[in-house]
């Protein structure tokens, strides 16, 4: 199975990024988490991205706030799917991070999840890997069925309360 790389621009992103790691662990997907900066360690980030495929990665998740150029800088150096997690904070509370994550030029896409959306980034990474992994796809199908069953159960409780 391919691994997922999780790169954060700062250790201050770790409390949020841990949610992605936990999610990947639940799915049984191997991952590595690293701290690299598009601005303070650009050569290291570019080298990591450029060699990610040969190092067994299938998807890269990047979490960064403020200017949040990390996902774009990584995407510029790999053809692997890159998922950006724009982080809340700073003067614009994450709006700048969101915009710099989604406003990529044609030919260098970055998928983006919601502000601090580490869990969804991990699930999207699992979905990408599941395209070529039937066992992982089956786990995703089962998880969706479980979610639907939970909602049906909650609705039944609500209806019983309304009828009571």
ZIVEN-V373908 format. One record per backbone hydrogen bond with DSSP energy under -0.5 kcal/mol. CO is the residue of the C=O (numbers start at 1). NH is the residue of the N-H. If there is no record, write none. Layout:
{{CO:NH} {CO:NH}}
//
This chain:
{{3:58} {3:59} {4:32} {5:7} {5:61} {6:34} {7:63} {8:36} {10:13} {11:14} {13:16} {13:17} {14:18} {16:19} {17:20} {17:21} {18:22} {19:23} {20:24} {21:25} {22:26} {23:27} {24:28} {24:29} {25:28} {28:30} {30:4} {32:6} {34:8} {34:36} {37:41} {41:45} {42:46} {43:47} {44:48} {45:49} {46:50} {47:51} {48:52} {49:52} {51:55} {52:57} {53:56} {56:3} {58:81} {59:5} {60:83} {61:7} {62:85} {63:9} {64:87} {65:68} {69:73} {70:74} {71:75} {72:76} {74:77} {75:78} {81:60} {82:111} {83:62} {84:86} {84:113} {85:64} {86:116} {89:94} {90:93} {92:95} {94:98} {95:99} {96:100} {97:101} {98:102} {99:103} {102:104} {105:108} {111:84} {113:86} {114:117} {116:118} {117:121} {118:122} {119:123} {120:124} {121:125} {122:126} {123:127} {124:128} {125:129} {126:130} {127:131} {128:131} {129:132} {130:133} {133:137} {134:138} {135:139} {136:140} {137:141} {138:142} {139:143} {140:144} {141:145} {142:146} {143:147} {144:148} {145:149} {146:150} {147:151} {148:152} {149:153} {150:154} {151:155} {152:156} {153:157} {154:158} {155:159} {156:160} {157:161} {158:162} {159:163} {160:164}}
//
